[in-house]
Amino acid sequence: VGITIRDAVAADVPAITDIQNALLDTTTVEWRTEHHTPAEKSAWLRAHQHAGHAVLVAVDDTTGDPGEVVGWAAYHEFRPTDRWPGYRFTVENTVHVREGHGGAGIGRSLMLELIERARAAGRHRLIAAVTAENEASVRFHERLGFVEVGRLGQVGSKLGRWLDVVFLQLDLDDAATPPPDDVS
Ligand SMILES: CC(C)(COP(=O)(O)OP(=O)(O)OC[C@H]1O[C@@H](n2cnc3c(N)ncnc32)[C@H](O)[C@@H]1OP(=O)(O)O)[C@@H](O)C(=O)NCCC(=O)NCCS
């Protein structure tokens, strides 16, 4: 209640950046320590939207006008389709909820809209690549219907330890065959 999900705009970049950076120093959610900069995230937002990839924010309308951005979600290519166009019907999601706002359904609302956007864009499979020790996120994705399809051991490292990744998959449609290959 009181949460609006909408496409991100340039003015949301500082909040998107803050929400993402809050996790970098102390958690293994994202396998980097260097903080994102608003300039970098602005370029990212432009590139994503130009490519037709959804970038969504959740806004708490009860905090004023404009309301506070309390989460964001996006999808991007699962693997580089300029090199391997055969991956073009598969995308990978990212979702972050602002600290102190978890457990209120914000993540789920963002993902439900993101899933619809991916479907509307003709995508076939959505992948979540989650740090195995982030059990909350594994559970969160499973509650949305994602199914664990693989675990890779010690393919990452951060904070002095090896990290495993869990791949979860959501089937966006059940098309028996893909659209024909195009020549572009
Ligand atoms: C993971 C995250 C996105 C969940 O968002 P959220 O807004 O707290 O989740 P919601 O309130 O929408 O919960 C949706 C479902 O996930 C479950 N869930 C959420 N957090 C959970 C937790 N810590 N442990 C177990 N289940 C959890 C909820 O129980 C709920 O299930 P239900 O519908 O059966 O009640 C959020 O905690 C977050 O941003 N974490 C830090 C960043 C991160 O890990 N991102 C994912 C990287 S892969």
The ligand as an SDF file (V2000), in Angstrom:
LIG
                    3D

 48 50  0  0  0  0  0  0  0  0999 V2000
   15.9750  -10.0550   -1.3240 C   0  0  0  0  0  0  0  0  0  0  0  0
   15.1020   -8.8030   -1.3440 C   0  0  0  0  0  0  0  0  0  0  0  0
   15.0790   -8.2270   -2.7630 C   0  0  0  0  0  0  0  0  0  0  0  0
   13.6860   -9.1740   -0.9110 C   0  0  0  0  0  0  0  0  0  0  0  0
   12.8610   -8.0480   -1.0020 O   0  0  0  0  0  0  0  0  0  0  0  0
   11.7050   -7.7770    0.0740 P   0  0  0  0  0  0  0  0  0  0  0  0
   10.9680   -6.5680   -0.3280 O   0  0  0  0  0  0  0  0  0  0  0  0
   12.3100   -7.8090    1.4190 O   0  0  0  0  0  0  0  0  0  0  0  0
   10.8200   -9.0770   -0.1100 O   0  0  0  0  0  0  0  0  0  0  0  0
    9.2110   -9.1550   -0.0350 P   0  0  0  0  0  0  0  0  0  0  0  0
    8.7640   -8.4880    1.2230 O   0  0  0  0  0  0  0  0  0  0  0  0
    8.6200   -8.6990   -1.3000 O   0  0  0  0  0  0  0  0  0  0  0  0
    9.0190  -10.7310    0.1340 O   0  0  0  0  0  0  0  0  0  0  0  0
    8.5720  -11.5810   -0.9140 C   0  0  0  0  0  0  0  0  0  0  0  0
    8.7100  -13.0150   -0.4580 C   0  0  0  0  0  0  0  0  0  0  0  0
   10.1030  -13.3270   -0.2200 O   0  0  0  0  0  0  0  0  0  0  0  0
   10.2630  -13.8360    1.0890 C   0  0  0  0  0  0  0  0  0  0  0  0
   11.4530  -13.2900    1.7300 N   0  0  0  0  0  0  0  0  0  0  0  0
   11.8550  -11.9990    1.7070 C   0  0  0  0  0  0  0  0  0  0  0  0
   12.9240  -11.8530    2.5140 N   0  0  0  0  0  0  0  0  0  0  0  0
   13.1490  -13.0540    3.0600 C   0  0  0  0  0  0  0  0  0  0  0  0
   14.1030  -13.5190    4.0060 C   0  0  0  0  0  0  0  0  0  0  0  0
   14.9850  -12.7100    4.5630 N   0  0  0  0  0  0  0  0  0  0  0  0
   14.0760  -14.8170    4.3470 N   0  0  0  0  0  0  0  0  0  0  0  0
   13.1550  -15.6450    3.8160 C   0  0  0  0  0  0  0  0  0  0  0  0
   12.2130  -15.2550    2.9370 N   0  0  0  0  0  0  0  0  0  0  0  0
   12.2320  -13.9720    2.5670 C   0  0  0  0  0  0  0  0  0  0  0  0
    9.0840  -13.3080    1.8470 C   0  0  0  0  0  0  0  0  0  0  0  0
    8.7840  -14.1830    2.9200 O   0  0  0  0  0  0  0  0  0  0  0  0
    7.9760  -13.2660    0.8360 C   0  0  0  0  0  0  0  0  0  0  0  0
    7.3850  -14.5360    0.7310 O   0  0  0  0  0  0  0  0  0  0  0  0
    5.7750  -14.6550    0.8890 P   0  0  0  0  0  0  0  0  0  0  0  0
    5.2240  -13.9380   -0.3090 O   0  0  0  0  0  0  0  0  0  0  0  0
    5.5450  -16.0830    0.8660 O   0  0  0  0  0  0  0  0  0  0  0  0
    5.4520  -13.9840    2.1650 O   0  0  0  0  0  0  0  0  0  0  0  0
   15.6210   -7.7340   -0.3600 C   0  0  0  0  0  0  0  0  0  0  0  0
   15.7260   -8.3020    0.9220 O   0  0  0  0  0  0  0  0  0  0  0  0
   16.9470   -7.1500   -0.7200 C   0  0  0  0  0  0  0  0  0  0  0  0
   17.0220   -6.1810   -1.4600 O   0  0  0  0  0  0  0  0  0  0  0  0
   18.0560   -7.6920   -0.1990 N   0  0  0  0  0  0  0  0  0  0  0  0
   19.3630   -7.1660   -0.4190 C   0  0  0  0  0  0  0  0  0  0  0  0
   19.7680   -7.1970   -1.8840 C   0  0  0  0  0  0  0  0  0  0  0  0
   19.6430   -8.5580   -2.4690 C   0  0  0  0  0  0  0  0  0  0  0  0
   19.9470   -9.5620   -1.8600 O   0  0  0  0  0  0  0  0  0  0  0  0
   19.1850   -8.5810   -3.7200 N   0  0  0  0  0  0  0  0  0  0  0  0
   19.0520   -9.7790   -4.4640 C   0  0  0  0  0  0  0  0  0  0  0  0
   20.3440  -10.0580   -5.1200 C   0  0  0  0  0  0  0  0  0  0  0  0
   20.2620  -11.5720   -6.0470 S   0  0  0  0  0  0  0  0  0  0  0  0
  1  2  1  0
  2  3  1  0
  2  4  1  0
  2 36  1  0
  4  5  1  0
  5  6  1  0
  6  7  2  0
  6  8  1  0
  6  9  1  0
  9 10  1  0
 10 11  2  0
 10 12  1  0
 10 13  1  0
 13 14  1  0
 14 15  1  0
 15 16  1  0
 15 30  1  0
 16 17  1  0
 17 18  1  0
 17 28  1  0
 18 19  1  0
 18 27  1  0
 19 20  2  0
 20 21  1  0
 21 22  1  0
 21 27  2  0
 22 23  1  0
 22 24  2  0
 24 25  1  0
 25 26  2  0
 26 27  1  0
 28 29  1  0
 28 30  1  0
 30 31  1  0
 31 32  1  0
 32 33  2  0
 32 34  1  0
 32 35  1  0
 36 37  1  0
 36 38  1  0
 38 39  2  0
 38 40  1  0
 40 41  1  0
 41 42  1  0
 42 43  1  0
 43 44  2  0
 43 45  1  0
 45 46  1  0
 46 47  1  0
 47 48  1  0
M  END
$$$$
